[in-house]
């Protein structure tokens, strides 16, 4: 077996697999409002955790 043919075949397999995985993944319809709300909630949780650790 020629190594060049093997590498070409492996590259094509990885390429086709990546494209098919991207095509099959579900679409996420998230509004900006929910993303901002979730981010602010997470930041608040982190601030609470840090203040608890510091004993403030």
C-alpha positions as CSV (number, residue, x, y, z in Angstrom):
1,X,0.0,0.0,0.0
2,X,1.3,3.4,-0.9
3,X,1.5,5.8,2.1
4,X,0.4,8.8,0.0
5,X,-2.8,7.0,-0.9
6,X,-3.4,6.1,2.7
7,X,-2.9,9.7,3.8
8,X,-5.2,11.0,1.1
9,X,-7.9,8.5,2.1
10,X,-7.5,9.4,5.8
11,X,-7.8,13.2,5.0
12,X,-10.9,12.7,2.9
13,X,-12.5,10.6,5.7
14,X,-11.8,13.2,8.3
15,X,-13.1,16.0,6.0
16,X,-16.3,14.1,5.1
17,X,-16.9,13.2,8.8
18,X,-16.4,16.8,9.9
19,X,-18.8,18.2,7.3
20,X,-21.4,15.6,8.1
21,X,-21.2,16.2,11.8
22,X,-21.6,20.0,11.2
23,X,-24.6,19.3,9.0
24,X,-26.3,17.1,11.5
25,X,-25.9,19.2,14.6
26,X,-29.1,20.8,15.8
27,X,-29.7,24.5,15.3
28,X,-29.8,26.6,18.4
29,X,-32.4,29.4,18.4
30,X,-31.5,31.4,21.4
31,X,-32.5,34.9,21.9
32,X,-30.0,37.5,23.0
33,X,-32.1,38.3,26.0
34,X,-31.8,34.7,27.4
35,X,-28.0,34.6,26.7
36,X,-27.5,37.9,28.6
37,X,-29.6,36.8,31.5
38,X,-27.8,33.5,31.8
39,X,-24.4,35.3,31.6
40,X,-25.4,37.8,34.3
41,X,-26.7,35.0,36.6
42,X,-23.4,33.1,36.2
43,X,-21.4,36.2,37.0
44,X,-23.5,36.8,40.1
45,X,-22.9,33.2,41.2
46,X,-19.2,33.6,40.7
47,X,-19.1,36.8,42.7
48,X,-21.0,35.2,45.5
49,X,-18.6,32.3,45.6
50,X,-15.6,34.5,45.7
51,X,-17.0,36.6,48.5
52,X,-17.9,33.5,50.5
53,X,-14.4,32.2,50.1
54,X,-12.9,35.5,51.1
55,X,-15.2,35.7,54.1
56,X,-16.7,39.0,53.2
